[in-house]
Amino acid sequence: MYKEHYFVNELTNSNMKTEVKNALKDIDGVNQVWVNSTNETVEVIYNEPATEAEIINCIESTGHSME
């Protein structure tokens, strides 16, 4: 099991939070997702076959950039 923490820019409202969370949950192997729009952070717990690169690509595909 892996746990990653990301800072995501412009994650400012509940719609964006929901969009990112739902996109990540669609990845096979992602177990849990926490999105904090106040701190603009995303935390993901996952297993294989999910990869960190796939998670990053998924977040960026929702239109958000990461630090």
Secondary structure, DSSP 8 states (H G I E B T S, - for coil): -EEEEEEBTT--SHHHHHHHHHHHHTSTTEEEEEEETTTTEEEEEE-TT--HHHHHHHHHHTT--B-
